[in-house]
Amino acid sequence: SGRQRGGRSERGGGRDGGRYGGRGQDWGGGGRSGRDGSGRGGGYEGGRGSGPGGRRGGFDGGRGGRRGGYEGSGFEGRGRGPPRGGGYGGRGRGEGGRGAGPSGPTVAPASVFGSGLLQQRTSGLPEGFEYTGLEQLQLEEPSASAPTTRLTRRPGFGRAGRPITVIANHFLLNFDKDATDFAVHYDVDIQGLRQKAAPGKGAKGRKAPPKEPEGAGAPDQPATEQRGLRPLPADKSRVIIAALAAREAWPTGWSYDGRKSMYAPGNFLPGGPAQDSSYTISVSFPDEGTEKEFTCRVRRVNVISFDALRRWVQSGQGNVPYEALQAIEVIMRHRVCMMPSTVAFGRSIFVPHSSTQFPLGDGAEVWLGYQQSARPCQRGITVTINQAASAFVAAGPVIELLAQAANMPASQLQQGVRTNSWEFKAMKQAVTGIKVEVTHMGNARRQYRVTGLSTVPADQDMFDHEELGRISVAQYFGSHYRHRLMYPKLPCLRVGSKGVRLPPEVCVVKAGMRVRRLTPQQTQSMIRVAASAPDVKRQSIQTQMEQNLQFHRDPQAAAFGINIDTKMMQVNARILDAPTLQYKLPPKMQVSGGSWNLKQCRFLEPSKINAWAFCCFISQQQAQGRGPDEGLNSFINTLGRKLFEIGITWRTDQVKQPVVKFLQPGPPESMQQTAAEGMAQASEECRRRHGHPASIIICVLPTKDSGPYRAVKWAGDHAVGIVTQCIVASNAGITRPPKGLEQYCANVAMKVNAKLGGTNVTIFNRMFPLIADRPFMLIGADVTHPPPGSDNPSIAGVVGSLDGNCAKYATRILVQGPRDEIISELDRAVKELLQEFERNTRKKPERIVFYRDGVSEGQFATVMDQELPLLRKAFRDVSQNEYQPLVTFVVVQKRHNTRLFPKPGEGDRKGNILPGTVVDRDICHPFEFDFYLNSHEGLQGTVRPSHYHVLMDENKFQADQLQILTHHLCYLFCRCTRSVSVCPPAYYAHLAAERGRLLCSAYSSSGSETESAASGQAGQKLEIDQVNAAISGRMFFV
């Protein structure tokens, strides 16, 4: 009775099942007839079952018979018939797919809709939505670029360590039993037409203000709204869509992302099944005085299955349905983001309120908000809520911002400032890049982007007016607007692209403007606010969930039948034992709490100094100090004693006294050359005195300013080829009384020994699980990117271990296109590192563990497709196709929203989870090999565990083996006597990539990062000053 094309049976397989379930109770799905199934056509006669129906009600066409499932065409659906059986699939439609054995072929879930489901679900559909026209619409397939099941499956769960229970900021998401199983995806296209205003009239009939002459506040037409040259900002797009929805009386339940995507639980546009509508609407934005006309086209493009996501979490078949996750995130963000006062960017959402805003000084303030994301986990789909913090320019008069930046009362600004003073520079930095609104044009509160400050006061800033002739800005505002300037001696703001000048007193800072760059003092203040204690952050997230987000009252969530548990999840965890460390003395050290000290310790392999020098960027008078324990000589003696105590030796006793050279920093543009010449002279003096060039040069800097530091590192790493160690004079007790000098010198000694090729510490007896039985190598890779909007290149750092102690690393620094995450020359870098390994050990590594930092989940497949072949190519280039080591490829993620909290009484002294806490259950990936590891003790705020995701594992690690190996490595970071939050291969790769910025000509040698970004030129040649061959095999980058 089903009109199917029967097809061929396979041995143990099935007859070709019907593709649709027909007009009966549910979706079709391929049936499994033959001896392993019980149907003809699809399921039974095109979806007609034989026996009790699906547990979720109704009969799933393709789910009838003894075994059920979605074997065949691969989709079962959810019925809405009687709870236990009843009904049948009805008349089948369409062709069957070929069966393939007992389980059928593995395909992506959700291929097409069946009409039966849509007709049966109308009772659960929100008012104003319908299913008409969806019968023939194809479900949206998961993206082809999404990671698939070819990623390494979890080999099992870890068992090592002490079991505990921790609390995670994950909230379980559920669907109502009558919930819509899909979301209709609409594409939104908004195009600006023209400014709408009657002649001589502004918005709503107000008289339009006269247009000012260029040079004295003439309004520019915003480029963002001129004939769709570039997309509108999300906040304006939301205003337009909200106005359109109100005018057209759209039903409650649609959700919009502010850009191109809208989701609804059914059809709601007029025009029948086509669901493609165009509108013209005039909108007046709150910050502008005139209406503007836009065309909006909203058209249905696809349907996304939530059921496919649920079933993927249960079975893992096919690709990850990222489109469904994206739809859920848009639905959950819609209500808050549509509020006019909300500021949203990336995943962060901020709702301004006095209780969540804290001053940072100099016209800046920090806002506390939240971030949310939807994730598939072992327990189901969860929503992660985490606290977010960002710095904003304090809203208010620009005069107050200038006064704070110049550190003077506002009344004093009436006297003006000199353009060559630090006050002028501070004011210019404070206002450049911000948006301001004008107050002198009545209700037409136009917005402008500030590009800088004029170099003359407003009463001397002249321009030519058509009627008034040569006139100053101050005179123009007095005659044209009858506004006598209170601050005529202040320079004007330069705004827009046409050189328009505006007096600061007629401008106010727009709320929600992010600060581009913080001062060191502002950064410290922000950390104090944002680094909440664990119990405070946990309570803040819980309050945010229960009182502010209120998903249980969200009309969008209700329209889709989405419910979110209001309590954080309790998850299973374990605490791994800390490793036993090995120094030369003591040979065996037990540690606890993630930290230890160097008292009575000697490095495992101390280095030897042939000669050393000090290059001082302070004056000789400053170097003398003020007291008996201060000054450069006192520091040299203390450092020398500490180096000797921990095992570092000198070639002769005469070498203990270093060469000291004082340098005059000079202007920024010549600082690199000054540093290179001074360091070369100091090294040559070492050769003349001791017969050897300097092994290391200690550089004494006056402050932490990046200018001298950049010059020193460029000179040492590239020009001279000598490892350097920078110290700040005040921290070293040279220019002020010392504080904690012994510990400071111990920290310097650890870095000096590592840079000179020594080994500080290793794991006792090299107890590295699985890999220690053969020669092995650890590789780390990371890419650092330029600021947004910059054309500067991205810099990649690749490091490789050189010994079995996992203590010595070599690096290669690569330059590539802006914001390119894939390391295009990975093969060359890995080949050279393998050759370095062979030179040091006379062997090739047989096992390689590759820790890749900075890769998001959406890039997993791209990394596997592009970087893994480059690794293979490096192996072939090393040994002409004969060398094939076993590779384990692990992605390290630090920028995620998961936070773990201990149960009361089970945390450390600051309330954080203990070092060694590992989670591989409940909130981890349903099938793939990943885990969260908190390997360090938190010093401030709430700790953030690192997330490790294994993409490929040829070494066949068990869960315990890889978790213990990664945890042990975190105790071998050479710069401190603490375990660190990220395993050292990835940490060192990050440091190497950051060092590459200092060697890249595209990044300016002085100025802020923002200024450097602005200096990048499109299409510039990607160049980097190569690391000097004399130090390329050493850890100069730490």
N, C-alpha and C positions, 0 to 999 in steps of 0.2 A: 504494500500500500504506500510505502515511501517511494517517491520518484527518484531513486538513486541509480547511479551507474555502479553496479555491484563490484566489479574489480576482482583481482586475483587473491586467493588465499596464500599465505606463506606457512611453512611448517611451524606450528606453534604460534602462528601469528593471527592476524584477523582480516576480515573482509574490509574493503574500503568503506570507511564510515562516512556518514553524512556530515557535511560541513556546517549546516545549520540544524538547530533543534526543531525548526518548524514553527508553526503557530501555536504550539502548546504552552507548556509551563516555563521553559527556561531556554538558555543558550544550548545550541547543539554542541557536540564535541565528537570526535571520531569514535565510533563504536569499536568493540573488539569481538567480532564474531568468530566463528570457527570453534575449535574445541576449548579455547581458553576464554571465550567470551560467551555471550548469549544474546545475539541480536542479528537482525538482518538490516543491512543499510547502516544507519548510524545509531548506535545504542540499541534500539529495537524499532525497526521500521521507521527510520528517519527520526529517531529520538524517543521512540515508544519503549518504555522500560518493561521489565518482567519481574515483578516482585516489589518490595518496598522501595520507595523513592529515596532521593538523597536525604541525608540527615538534616540538611538545611532547608528542607521543604521542597515540595514539588518533585518533578522528575527532570533530571538533567539529561538532555539528549546526549548520549555518549556516556552517561553515568549509570545507565541501567545495567542489569545483569549482576553477576556475583562479585566482580572485582571493581567496577566503577572506575573512577580516576579520570584523567584527561589524556589517556593514551590514544594516539591517532592524530587528530588535528590539534590537540593540545589545549583545550579550554573547556572548563566544566560549568562555570557560572554558579550562581546561587538562585535557587528557586524560591517562589513565594506561595507554593501550594500548601496543601495540608501538611502539618508537621511530620507525619509519618506515612508517606506514600500517597496514593491517590493520584488520579489524573495520568495523562500520558503526553508524550511529545507531540503527537499529532502528525500531520502530513509533512514529510521532509521536503527540503528544497535545496537544490544545488548538487554539486558533484562531490563524491567522496574522495578522501585522500588515501593513499596506499598504506596499509598496515606494514609494520616492520618488526615482527617478533613479539614476544610476550609483553614487552613494555611499550611498544610503539616508538616512533622517533621522538627525540628530544627537541622541542622547538620552543621559541619564545612564547610565553603565555599571552593570550588575548590576541586573536587575529581579526575577528569580525563580530558584529552584533547579530543576535537573532531577534526576530520581531516578537517572539513570545514574551520574553522578559519585559520589554518595554511596555507592552499592553497590560501586563500584570502589575507593574509598579506604580501606577498612577495614584494609588491610595496613599503612598508615602511621600509624594512629591510636594514640595512647598507651593503655596498658592502663587499663581502667576507664571509657573513653568510648565512645560509639557514635553512629551516625547515625540510628537508628530515630526516625521521626516528623519528620525534617527535610525530607522530600521536598516537602511542601506549604507549608513556611514561607517567607515572602517575605524576601528580603534587605533589609537596612536601607538606605534611600536616603540619599545625602548630604543634609545639612541644606539646606533651601531658603534659609536666610539666608547660606550660605557664599558667598564670592566666586566668580563664574563667569568664563567666558571673555570676558565683556563688558569686563573690565579690559584695559587697553592691552597689546597683545602687544609683545614685544621687537622693535625695529626692526632689530636686528643687534647684533653685538658690537663693542665699542670697539677701536680700533687705535692710538690716540695714546699716546705715552709709551714708556718702555723696558720690554720684556718681562722678567719675572722669574718665579720660582717661590717661593711661600710655603707655609707649613704651617698648616693650619686644624685646630681642635679638633673636627672632624667625623670620625665613624667610620662606615664604610659598613656597612649592614645588608643581609643576604641571607637568603633562605629556602632550605632544603634542597629538592632536586628532588622529594622525596616529602612535602613539608610540607603541612599542612592549609592550604587556600586560604581559610579563613574562621574566624571566631571566633563562638561562640554567646554572645549577650549576655543576661545574667540581671539582673533587677532585685532588689535586696536591700532589704527593709523590716524594721527592727528597732524594736520597741516595748517599753518598760519596763512591767512589771506591778506588782510590789510587792517590798518587802524580804523576804527569806526567812530566818527564824530561829526556832528553836523557843522556846517560852516560857522565859525565863530563860537561854537559851543563845544564843551567837553562832555564827559560822561554825565548822563542824566540831566542834560540841559544846562549844566554849569558853564559859565563863560570860560573859554580856554585861555590860559595865561599866555601872554605874548612870548614869542620865541626869542630867546636870548641870542646875541651874536656869538659866533664861535670865539672861544677864548675867555668867555666870562660866564660860563655855565650853560652853554647851548646844549639842549638835550640831544643825545644820540639815539638812533633806532637800535634796540637790542638785536644783535645778530641771531640770537637764539630763536627769534620768532619771525624772521623774515623768509617767507615762502619755503619753509622747511629746509633751510640750509643745513641745520643740524637739529637733533631732537630737542624738544622742550625739556626743561628740568622736570623731574618727577613730581615735585610739589605743584607746579603749574598744570601738569597733565592731570593730576588728581582733581584739581579745582574744576577743570573743564569737564571731566567725566562726571563729577558730582553734580554740576549744573545740568548736564545733559540728562542724567538719570532722574533728577527732580522734574525737569520739564516733560520728559517722556513717560513719567510715572512707572519706571522700571520696578519690578517686584524686589523685595528684600531677599538677598541671598547671593547676588553676584559679587565677585571679588576681583580686584584690579591691582596689578603690581606697580603702577605708575609709569610703565614703559609701553610694552607691546602686548602683554598677555592679560586676558580676563578669563575667569572660570565661573561656570554656573552649573547648578544641579540639573538643568534641562534647557530646552529652547525658551527664549523669552522675547526675542526680537519680532517685530511685525514682518509680514511678507511671506508667511508660510514656511515650507520646508527649506527654502534656500538659505535663510538666516544670514542675509548679507544686506546691511542697511547703511546708508550714508546720511549724515546730518550736517546742518550748518547751524552754528550757535555763536552768539556774541557773549563774551565774558569780560568782566571788569575785575582785574586782580586787586587784592587789598592794597598792594603797594604802588598801584598806578592809577591815574585819574581818568583814563579813557578806556572805552570798551574796545575789544579787538575781536575780530571775526575768525572763526576756525571751522574747518571741515573735519568731521570725524567719520571714519569708516570702521564699522564693527562687523566682522564677518566670522562665521563659524569655520574653523579649520580642522578640527579633529575632536576626538573623544578619548579621554584617558581613563583607564580602568584602575580603580582602587583595589578591586578584588584581585587583579593580577599582582599587585604589590603584596597583599596579604598572603597569597599562595606562594609567592616567591620567598617570603620569609619562612614559610613552612617547608618548602621543598628545595629551593635554590636552583630550579630549572630555568635556563635561559638567561637573558641579560637582566641587569638590575633595572627596575622600572623607575629611573630617576625622574621621569616626567611626572609621575604620580607624587613623588616626594616634593617636587617643586610646586605642584598645585596645592598640596597641603600647606606648605610654608606660606604661599600667597594668601590662602584662605585665613590662616591664623594671624597674619600681619595686617590684614585689610582694615579692620575697624580702627585700630590705633593709628595707622599711617594716614588714614583719611581725615584725622583731626587736624584742623588748620595750624595748631601750634606745634605739632610733632615735627621733629627733625630726624630724618632717617637717611642713613648711607650705609652701603654694604649690608651686613646683617645687624648693625647696631640701630637701636631706636631710642630716642630721647624725647621725653615729654617735659618741657620746662616747668619747674616748680621750685620755690625758694628752699624747700627742704632737701633738694638734690643738687643745689648749686653752691659752690664753695670758691671764694676768691683765691687767686694765685699771685696777685700783685701785678703791677705794670699793665693794668687794663685787661687782664685775662682771668678766666674762671674755669673751673672744671665742672662738668655736668656728669651726673651718674644716670645711666640708663640701663638697657638690657640688650642681650642678643638671644635669638632663638633659632633653632634649626630642628628639622625632622630627620630622624635616622631610623633605619631598620636594624633591629637588634635581635638577640636570641629570645628575648621575652616578647617581641612584637615590635610595633612602631612606637617610638618614643619622641617626645619633644624636649629638647635640651634648653634650659633657661639659665643664662649666666649674666652676671653683672658686667656692664660696660662703662668705660670712662673715657671722656675726650675733653680736650681743652678748647674753649670758645672765647672769642673776644666779648668782653662784657658789653651788653647793649646799653646805649645811653649817648649823651652828647660827645662828639669827637673831641671837644675841648677837654673833657675830663680824661679821655684816653691819652691825649698829648701830655697833660699835666702829670699823670702817673708815669708815663714813659720817661719824662724828663726829670722825674723826682722833684717836683716843685709845685707850690700852690698854683691854682688856676689863675689867681689874680696876678701872679708874677709874669704870666705869659703875655700880659698886656704890654710889657716892655720889649717883647720879641726875643729871638735867640740868634746867635751867630751861626752862619751856615757851616763854619768849620769847627763847630763845637761838638762835643760828644752828645749834648742834649739834642741837637738837630739830627744827628745820626740815629739816636734812639727813637725819636719821634717818627722819622722816616721809616724805620724798620717796623714800628708798631702799626702804621696805617697802610703800608704798601700791601696790596692784594685783598684788602677787606672791601665789603660792600657798604655803602652809606646811602641814607635817604635824605633828601633835601626838605627843609621846613619852610622855605621862603616863598613857595609857590602855592600856598593854600592847600586845597585837598589833593592837588597833583603831586603826590609824594613820590617823585621819580627816584629810581635807584641807579647808582653808578658804581663801577669798580675803580678803586683808587690805584693809580699806577706810580705815585710818588709825591714829592713835595716840590713846590717852586723854590727857586733859590733867592727870591726877593720877597719882601713883605707885600701884603695886599695893597697898601697905599702907594707902592712903587711898581706894582705889576701892571704895566701899561698894555693897551691894545687899541686898535682903531675901530671906532663905531661909525656906522653909516650916517647917523644923524648927529651924534654928540662929538664926533671927531676923536682925537687922541685923549684917552681917559684911562684912569686906573680902575682896578677891580673895586676898590673901596668906594670911589666916587660913583661908579656905575650902580652899585647896590643902593647907595644913598639916594640917587636921583630916580632910578627906575623902580625900585621896590620900596623907597622911603624907609630903608633899613640902614641905620647908622651902625657901622661895625664897632663892636666893643674891643676887638682884637685886631686893629688895622696893621699892627707891627708883626703879626704872624704870617708866615708863608701860606699860600693857598694849597689846597689839595689838587693834584693833577688827576683827572678822571677820564675814563673812556679812551678812545683811540685817536681823538682829534685834538688833544692838548687842552681840553676844557679845564678851567681853573675855578674852584669853588672855595670861598672862605670857610675855614673849619667850623665856625660858630653857627653856620646855617645847615650843618650836617649832623646826623645822628647815626650811630652804628646800628646796622640791622641785626636783630636777634638771630642767633643760630649760625654765626660766622665762625668757622673753625680757625684756630691759630695754626699758622704754617710751621712755625719753629719756636720752641720754648727756650728761654734762658736756663742756665743751670739751676738758678734759684727756683724758677717756676717748675722745673722738672722735679726737684726735690719736694716741693710742696704738693705736686700732683701725686707723687708716689705715696706720700703720707696719707692723702685722702683715699686714693684708689686701692692701696694695699690693705684691704680690710682683714681683720682677724677672721679665722675660720668660722667661729660661731656667729660673728656679725654678718659675714657674707651669706652664710646659710640662712639666717633669719631674714636677711634682705631679699634673697631669692624667693623664699617662701611667702613673704609679704607681697612681693611683686606678683606672684602667681595668684594668691587668694584675693587680694584687694584691688590691684590695678588691672591685671590682664583679664581676669574674670571670664575665662573661656566658657564657663557654664552659662553665661548670659550673652554670649556672642551670637548675634543673629546669623552671621555667615556660617559659623561652625554648626549651628542648629539646622541650617538649610541643607547641609550635607550629612547630617546625622553624626557629627564628630563630637566625641566626649573625651576630655582629658582629666586624668586623675590629678587631684590637687596636692597630693603628697609625694615627696621624693621617694625614689625607689631604694630599697635596701638590696644590696648585691653581695654575692659571695666574693671573698678576696683571701689572699694569703700574704704572710710576711716572710720574705726570704731571709735566710741568715746572711749576715755580713761576711765578706771573704776574709781570710787570713792573709795579711800583707807580709812582704819580705823585703827588709832592708839589709844592708851589709851588717849593720848593728841597729837594732836586734834582728836576727835572722827570721824571727817569727813574731808577728805582732797581731794581737786580737783587737779589733775595733768594734765600737758600738755607737749607735746614734748617728752614724754617718760622718763622724769627724774624729780627728786625733791631732797630736802635735809632734814636733820634731825634737823635743827635748831628749838628749842623749841618743840621737839617731845619727847614723852616717849613711849617705846615699849608697844605693846598691852598686853603681858604677860611677864614681866621681870622676869629673873631668880634670884636665891639667891646663893651667894658664901659662902660655909662653911669654906673654906680655899683655898689658892692659893699659887703657888710657881713660881719662875723664875729659869730656868736652862740655864746657859750662856756658850756658846761654844767660848767665847772670854776671854781674860785675864782681871784681875781686873784693870790693868792699862788702858786698852782700855775702860773699862766700866766707868771710871771716867770722860771721855770726856776732852775737851780742853777749853771750855768756860762756862759761867754761866748757859746757857740754854741747855747745852749738858749733856750727861752722863746718866747712867742707872737710877739713882734716879729721875732725872728730868722727864724721860719718864714714870716711875712708877706713879709719882704724876699726870701727865697729863692724862694718861690712866685711873687712878682711878677716877679722876674728871669727865671724859667723861662717864664712866660706871654709875656713880651716877646720872648724868644729864639725862640719857635716861632711868633710872628706875631700873638698877641692884643694888641690895643691898647686904650687908655682914651680916653674922649672928651676929657678934658683931663688935664694933669699932676696937678692937685689930686685927681682921682678915684683916682689910684694909692693914696692913703692911705685904707684902708677905715674904715667905721664899726665900732666894736667895742662889743659889749654883752654883759655878763655876766648870766646867768640862774641863779636858784636852782631846781633841779629840783623840789623839793617832793615830796609823796606821789604814788604812781603814778596815782591816780584823777584828779589835777588836772594831770598832766604835759602832756597835749595842749593844754589851755587855756593853760598857762604858755608853752609853745613858740609857740603862735599869737600870743599877745599880745606876747611879746618880739620875734618876727620882724616883726610889723607895726610895732612901734615903731622897730626898726632901719631898716626900709624908709622909714618916714616921716622919719627923721633924714637918710637919704640925699637925699630930696626937698628937705628944708630946706637942706642944704649945697650940693647940686649941681644942683638943679632937676629931678632924675629919681629915681624910686623905684629900689630895688636891682634890678639885673639878675640877680644871684645872691647867695645867702647861704651862706657857709661855716660849718658848724656843728661846733664842737669838742666831742667827746664824751670822757668819762673812760675808758670801756671799750667793748668790743663788745657790751655788754648790749643786748638787743632793746627794752627799755622806752623809753629816750630816743630811739633810732633810729626806732621806730614813731611816737612823738610828733612828731618833727621832720618826717617824711615826710607824716604826716597834715596837719600845719599848712601845710607848703609846697604840697603837691599839691592840697589841698581848701580850707582856710580862707583862706589868704593869696594863693595863686596866684603863687608865686615859686619858681623852680627852686632846689634846695638841693644842697649837696655836703657829706657828712659825712666827717670825719676823726677818727681816734683820737689823742688827745694824745700818747701815748707813741710811736706810730709816726711822728708828725710831728716828733719831736725837741723837743717842748714841755716835757714833764715828765721826760725823761731824755735822755742824750746821743744825738744823731742818728746813725743808721746807714743808709747808702744814701739819704740825703735827696734827692739830685739825681734819682735814679730815681723816688723816691716822688712828688716834685713833678711830674715828667714824666707820670706816670700820672694824677695829679689834673688836670693841664692837658688831657689828652686828653678826659677826661670833661667838664670845664668847657666846652671848645670845642663838643663835641657837644650839650650841654644848651642852649647859647646859640644854636644854629642854624648853627654852622659846619660845615665839612667837613674832616676830618683828612686823608684819603687816598682815592684811587680807583685803578682799574686803568688803566694807560697807554692813552691814546686810547680809553677806554671799550670795550675789546675783550671784549665779552660776546657769546659765540657766539649766532647766529640772532636774538636778540631786539633787538639794538641798532639794527637797520635801521628800526625804527618806535618810537613812544612805547610804553614798557613800564612795568609796575609789578610789584614783588615784594610778595606778601602772606604773612605768617606768622600762624599761629594755634596756640594751645595752651590747655589747660584744666588747672588745678591743683585737686586734690581735697582734702577734709578727711581727717583720720586715720580709720582704721576705727572704726566704732561711733559716729561723730559725726553729728549732724544739721545741722551747719553747711553752708552752701551751697558749691558749686563756683564757682570764679572763672575766667572765660575772658579771655584776652588776644588781641587781633587787631591787627596792625601792618601798615602799608603804606608802601612807599617813595614819596618825593616828588620825586625827581630822577633824571636819567640816570646819576649817579655811584654810585647805590645806597648812599648814605651818610646821607641824612636820612629819618627815618621818623616817622609819626604813629601814635597808638595809640587804641584804644577798649577799655575794660575793662567786662566784662559779668558779671552775677551770675545764677546759675541753680541748679536743684535739686541736692541732695547727690548727688555721684558721677555726674551726668549728663555724659557725654562729648560728646554732640552739642551744638553751639553753636546754641541755639534762636533767637537774635537775630542770627545772622550776617549776614542781609540788611541790617539797619539799620547794623551796624558797617561793612560793606563799602561801602555807599552813602555814608556820611559820609567814609570814607577816599578814595573816588573823587572826591568833591567837594573834599577837601583837595588832592588831586593836581592837579585842574583849576585851582584857585586859584593853585597854585605854578607851573604850567607853561603854563597857558592851553590845555591840550590834554587829551583823554581818552586813557588808555592803550589801545593796540590789541592788545597782547599782555599776558597776565597769567600769572605763574608763582606758584602757590599752594603754599607749604610748610606742611604740616599736621603738627604734632607730637603725640605721645601717643596714637596710634591703633594698636591691635593688629590682627593679621591677621584675627581673627574679626569685627572691626568695619568692614572695608573696604566691604562691601556696604551696611551701614547708613549710612556716611558718604556714599557715592555716592547713595544713595536720598534722604537727608534734607538734607545740606549743599549738594550741588551744585544742587538746585532753589532753595535760598536765595541762592546766588550769582547764578543767572539772574534771580531776582526783583530783586536789587539792581541789576543792569544795566538792567532794565526801568524801575525807579523813577527811575534817574538821567536817562534820556532817552526816556521814553514809548515803549518797545518798539523804538526805532530803534538802540539801542546793543548790539552783540553782539561783544565782544572775544574773541579766541582764548584759551583757558584750558588750562594744563597743571597738573594736580593731583598733587602729590608728597607722599607720607607719609614723615616722618622718624622713624626708630625708633632710640632709644639703648639701651633696656632689652632687650637680646637677649644670647644666650650665645655668639655667634660671636667667637672671638679668632684673630688671625692672627699668626704668628711667622715671622721671617726664617730663611733657611738660614744656617748658620755663616758668619760673615764678611760678611754682606750687610745687617746692621742698622745702626742709628745707634749713637751712643756708649754708650747705655744698653741696647742689645740689642733695641730695638723695631724694627718695620718703619718705613720711612722715610715722612715726610710726602708725600702725593700718591699713596700706594699705593691702587689701585682694583682691585676684583675683580668681574667680571660673568660669570664662567664657573664651571663645576663645582659650586659650592656654592650658586649662586643659583637662583632660581625656574626651573623647566623651560621656561616659555613667556612669562611676564609680564616687564615691563620693570622690573628692579631691579638694584641694585649696592651693594656695600660700598665706602665711601670713608674712608680714614684721612687726614685733612687736616691733622693737627697733630703736633707733636713731644711725646712723653710726658715729663712732668717727674718723675713718680713712678709706679712700678709698670708694669703692662702696659697699653698703649694699647687702647682699644676703638673700633673703626671704627663709623661711623654707617651705618645701613642705609636706603637711599632706595628707595621703591617707587612707581612711577608708576601712578596709578589711571586717569588720562585725559590724553590729549595731543593737543589740537587744533592746537598749534603745530608738530607733526610734527618733534620733535627727533630727530636721530640720536644714537646712544649716546654718541659722543665729545662732541657739543655739550653735552648736558645734564651729563655728568660734568665737563667742563672749566668750564662755567658755575658749577656748585655748588662746585667746588674753588676757583675764583677768588674767589667771594663770601666764603669762609672767611678770606680775608686782609683783609677790610674791617670787622672788628669794631672798634668805636670805642674800646674800653677798654684795648687792649693792642697791643703791637707784635709780636704772634705770630698765626699762623693758629690758628683755633679748631676744635674737634672737630665742631661743628654749624654749618650755614650760618646767617648772622646773622638772616634773617627769622624762622626758628624760634627762635633764641636770644633775640631781642628779645621775641617773643611770650611766651616763658616768663618773662622778667623782668617784663613788663607784668602777667602773671597773678599773679605773686608780689607785685607792688606792690599789686594789688587786695586782697590779704589785709589790708593795712594800712588800707585804706579801708572795709572791710566791718565793719559794726557787730556781726556775729555772732562775730567773732574778738575776744577780749578784748584790751584795751590793755596788759595786763600778764600775767605768768605764762607757764608753758610751753605748748607746743603741746598737750600732753596735757590740761592743765587747761582750755585753751580748748576742746578737743574735748568735754570733759565738760560744759561750760557750754552747749553747743548744745541747743536745745529743739525737740522734734518739732513740725512744723507752723508754725514761725516764719516771719514774713514775710521774703522775700528783699529785702534793702535794701543799698545801697552808697552811700557818700558820693562824689558825682560829682567827677571831676577838674575843677579850675577851668578855665574857658574860656580864661583868659589863657595857659595853658601846654599845653593839650590838643594843640596841633599841634607841640609840641617833644618832644625825647627826654628828658623829665624822669625816665624810668624806668631810665636806665642809670647 
